C-alpha cells in the first residue's frame, strides 16, 4: 500500500542477510539490489534507483554473462528510470539492449519482447517521436493480440497506448492546420 520506507527497511535487512550468507557476488544479492531499486523508482528517487539497478546489473553480468533474461530485466529497469528522468536517449539505449537480449533468448514473438516494444514506444511517445512510438506499440499489440486475445489487460493496455497516441497525433495535425490558416 505504498509504505516505501517499510519496504526499504525489509529489503535492506534481506540484503544484509544475503551478503552475510552468500557474499556480495550472488544472484540473490543482485535480486535484493534490484528490489531496492524498484522501491526507489516507485518513490520517485531516481538517482538511488539507478545506483541499485546498476549494482544488480553488474552482479548479473558477472555471473550470467550478457545474454540472460535477468540482465535484460536490469536493462529494462534502468531504461524505465532514465525515461522518468527525461533522459530519453539513455532510456532507449537500455530498452534496446533489453529487446535484443529478450528476442535472442525467447524469440521475436514472446510476451517479454512485447513489453520491450511497449516500453520503447513509451519513450518515443515521451520524446514526441509519434511515428516511431506507433511503430513499436503496433508491434507489441500484434503479438499480444495473437498470443493473448483482444480482451486481456496486457493487450488492452497497448491498444489504449495506440489510441492515446493517435489522438495526440490528430491533435497535432489540427494545430498545424490552424496555425497555417491564421498565419495568412
N, C-alpha and C positions, 0 to 999 in steps of 0.2 A: 504493500500500500504506500509506496513512496518513502519508506523510512530508510533513507540512504545512509545516514550515519550508523544506524544499527547494522545494516548490510555490510558496510565497510568494516565495522568492528569485527564481525564474524569472518569475513573474507581474510582480513589480516591475521586473525587467530589461526585460520586454516593454513594460510601461507606459512606462518611461523612453525606450525607443527610439521607441515610437509617438508620444509627446508631442514628442520631438525632431524627428521627420519630419513629423508631421501637425498638430502643435499640440494644445492642450488640448481644443478643440471638435471632436471626431471620434467617429464611431460605434465605430471600433476602440479608441479610448481608453476609451469607455464600456464596451466589452466587457471590457477589461482590469480596469477598476474592478469590474465585475460578477463576473469570475472571482476576484478577490481577496476580494470579499465572500463568495463561496461557500466559499472555503477557510477564512476566519474563522468562517463559520457551522458548517462541519464540525468546526472546532476547539472550538466552544462559546464563541468570543469574539464575543458577540452585539453588543456596542457597536461594535466595529470593523466587523463585518459590515454593520450599519446604515449606518455612515459611508460605506462604499464603495458599497453599493447605492443610497444616496441620490445620490451623485456620478454614478453611471451613469444613474439616473433623470433627473436634471437635464439632462444632456447629451442623452439620448434625446428628452426632451420638446422641448428647444430645437431639435433638428434635425428630428425626425419629427412633432412635434405629439403631442397626447394620444392620438390614435386610431391606435395602432401596436402590433403584437404584441411588439416589443421593449420598449415601455413596459409592456405587460401583464405581460411576464416580470419586469420590475423590480418591479412591484406584487406579483406572486406571491412573489418572493424576500423582499421586505420583510415581507409578511404571514407568511411562514414564520418569520422571525426573531422577530417580535412574538409569535407563537404559542409559540415556545420560551421566551420571556421571561415568559410568562404574562399578557401584555398582550392579552387576547382581543378587546377592543373595537377596538383598533388593527389587530389581525390581520384581523378581519372587514372593517374599513373597506378595507384594501388588497386583500384577497381578492375583495371585491365589485367593486372597481374593475377588477381583472384579469378577472373574469367578464363584466362589462359590455362591456369592450373586445373580449374574445375572441368573445362572442356577436355583437357588432355586425359584426365582420370575417369571422368564419368560419361563423356561423350557430349555431343552437340545438343542433344535433346533431353538432358537431365533437368530436374527441377532446381538443382543448385545453380545451374547455368542461367535459368530464368531469373533467379534472384540477382545474379550478377548483371544481366541485361537490364533489369528494372532499376538497379542502383545506378548504373551508368546513365540510363535515361533520366533519372532524377538529377544527377549532376549536370547533365546537358541542359535540362529544363532550368535549373537554378542559374546557369550561365547565360540563359537567353538563347541558346542554340536549339531552337524548337524543332527544326527538321531532323537533327541528329537524335534529339530526345525521342521523337516519334518513331524513328527507325528502331531504336532499342526497346522501347515499350512494345512495339508491334512484334518484335522477335520474341519477347517474353510471353506476350499474350497468345501467340500462335501455338507455342509449345504447351503452355498451361491449358489452353482450350482443348487440345488433343489429349493430353495426359489426364487432366482432372475434370474436364467438362466446364460448362459455362457458369453454373451456379455454385461454384466453390469460392470461398473467400479469397484465396490466392489469385484466382482468375479474375474475380470481380475487382480486386484492388488494382490490377494492371489496367483493366478496362476503364476504370474510373480515372486513372492517370492519363490514359489516352483521351478521354472525353474532356477533362480539365485542360489538357494541352491544346486540343483542337479549339476549344472555346477561346483560350488565350490567343492562339494564332489568328482566329477570326476577328477578335477584338483589335489586334494589331493592324490587320488589313483595313478594317473600318477606320481606325485612327489615321492611318496613312492616307486613305482616300479623302477624308475630310480636311486634312492638312493641305493636300493638293488643291482642293476646291477653294478653300478660304485664302490661299496664297495668291490666287489670281485676282 
